[in-house]
Amino acid sequence: MCGIVGYIGPKKALPILMNSLGRLEYRGYDSSGIAVLANGVPESVLTVVKEKGKLSRLRDKLQRQELNGFAGIGHTRWATHGEPSERNAHPHLDCTRKIALVHNGIIENYAELKSRLSAKGHRFQSDTDTEVAVHLVEHHCAEGLKSGKKDGVLGAFQKAVSEMEGFFAFVLLSVYEPGAIYVFKRSNPLVIGIGDGENFVASDAPAVLSYTNRMIYLDDNEFARVTAKAVEVRRADTLALVRKAVTRISWTISQAEKAGFPHFMLKEIHEQPQVVETILKEKLRAGKIWFDSIDQRVESRLKKIEKIHLVSCGTAYHAGLVANYMIGECARLPVEATVSSEFRYEDPIVGPKDLVILITQSGETADTLAALREAKLKGAFTLGIVNVVGSTIARESDCVIYTHAGPEIGVASTKAYLAQLLTLALFSIYIGKVRGQLSPGQMREYIRWLQKLPGQVRETLAQQSRIKQCARLLFEKKNFLYLGRGFNFPTALEGALKLKEITYSHAHGYPAGEMKHGPIALIDSNQPVICLSPASKTYDKMVSNIQEIRARQGIIVSVATRGDAEMEKISRATFFIPRTLEIFSPILTVIPLQLFAYFVAVLNKRDVDQPRNLAKSVTVE
Ligand code: M6R
């Protein structure tokens, strides 16, 4: 969940580290720090500066110092072990202040290692698990020197890593080898940006995209020695050299900037028409649905599948729930949507006749990655629906379909969710066709409505001021209920999640038909109820639910299909979506809910892009 960076080259490291950290702050923002190495005689010197709170506080602190080194590492933290504080912020140093290290992940056996190292005389300054790693490297460096072995920093680092359990990405800098940064990856992401006479290290590519778009993605259990001119990747066990491909990233840095919007979240909500256009351009060609990654071999495997599992977390789980309905309609196959943290531990009943679809924006979510590995162990065919190109889940899945949402920086997922929904809709239609469930006429009808979506997303966004007005009416309420049925029951869950993530108000999503079995007790004249009521098979049932809420004076806000005068009459406020097929309606109905959550958060002066306690990429369990 933390963000880590490194730089080595001919330029001053500090501005590069701070700029890169700024692009990673969404991964963690409770404290931050940097270490810069200044070459000197008789020896180089490591300077570490850390601060509690957001990166801006570290930036202010650094204005009072001059750091001229050409190699450095940096970190922005989301606390796991030890409260957010300057003392617990990374980088951590060994006893002699000759080695500095930053870490993303958890060292599960840190307590045992810490007591062993303490017994040997190591002095610890923090409550973190991470500090153990740097002392362990120090210990092995000293042992190596004592025994006269010449395996240097890499050898010591290798020994240290072999003693640690858990999952981690490490970046290490030391005075012993001032011309090199060492990195290691197990489970958590690390990418090396290749420059001209300079190289970069980061948790993800957008962090260094303003310097280079050429990346090497490390695989699990790989070390890299990064100097200004070269990158050497080695296997953790034998230290044998590994040849790595260099991937060119097509995202541009402007996509990762705010472009005049006050928040990334609002910018990303408004990028949705473009995202829909891109996906359709990519996957809808000559009236047919294409996935470049699905070849004959994959297609023949998909024909034999007997059950589909949709496995994901948070917002991506809601996309999985929508896909449950989509695949049901198009392919008439048994489908089950499960959260990854349940799937991975429930000894899931899957085998070679199952397709397990992992849905993830980051491609790094720890629970989803573990679920993928579990499914593969059991022989299932795995398909990643992933946004971040080259991420671990994308690389480890048997087949990957990218969602092309571009970089999503706001912690609350918006455009990535829409991209997941559309990609899953296309996949559902595709699988329905492949399995002979859809006639050419039905295919044509779906495609006709799909092509209208970019314009319809724009039309829905055009109601922004109406939605803002409604937010003004309700922003002080502390409890919200969201109701929906069928395809839009997951939309109710997603609307509620968005609201609670960024406003810190309580919000609960519920299937509308269940209201009378309990939640109706909440309804009084103070209770806002957001009702997902577009044209659908269950529209009349939603109207009855709304009447029940009205009878108890609840405050009704509805999302309805344009032209629905009845809904407007019975609601305090109504947001409209253009007419579409029910299967595509979740792609539109969620948009007013994203904007509503955004404006409620802004009116409550919340930190929209970096809400408290959250991180964009959840790489710990
Ligand atoms: O990167 P992933 O899609 O795997 O992330 C899953 C969830 O952590 C994520 O959707 C989270 O719920 C977001 N904060 C939602 O806005």
Boltz pocket constraint, residues with backbone or C-beta under 6 A from the ligand:
constraints:
  - pocket:
      binder: B
      contacts: [[A, 313], [A, 314], [A, 315], [A, 316], [A, 317], [A, 359], [A, 360], [A, 361], [A, 362], [A, 363], [A, 364], [A, 365], [A, 368], [A, 411], [A, 412], [A, 413], [A, 414], [A, 501], [A, 614], [A, 615], [A, 616], [A, 617], [A, 618]]
      max_distance: 6.0
